Amino acid sequence: MPYPIDHVHVKSQDPDASASWFQEAFGFELVEARTRNQGDRFVRMRDSKGLPFTVSGARPGEELAPASADVHWGLEHFGVLVEDLDAEIARLTGMGAELKEGPIDQTAEGYPIVAFMAVPGDIRVELVMWPKTD
């Protein structure tokens, strides 16, 4: 039985600001923004293909480990498809993101060109550009 990805969920110290950044940067559609009964801010969005993407904050009294946009154990990043990697790096850098690694051209091995960005909230995002085929 196949198991498709159901959603992506990231934590942020400022969920509304992070969600706004993802909406502007990647065109995510806002579905709902509310404070849940548990007391945490919960912002639900969808990407252009309908994949649910949630940003939430800490629950009252909850102590979270610091975020890291550097390479680390556990869920390390998520990837976003782009058509023009250099243009997206420039655009996202102008929006407050930081280029951490790349571009890395892996096309000779049959893989895409990628770059890793640190976006607000110290979240690591991979930009993925597959070569155009005629």
Secondary structure, 3 states (H helix, E strand, C coil): CCCCCCCEEEECCCHHHHHHHHHHHHCCEEEEEEECCCCCEEEEEECCCCCEEEEECCCCCCCCCCCCCCCCCCCCCEEEECCCHHHHHHHHHHCCCEEEEEEEECHHHCCCEEEEEEECCCEEEEEEECCCCC
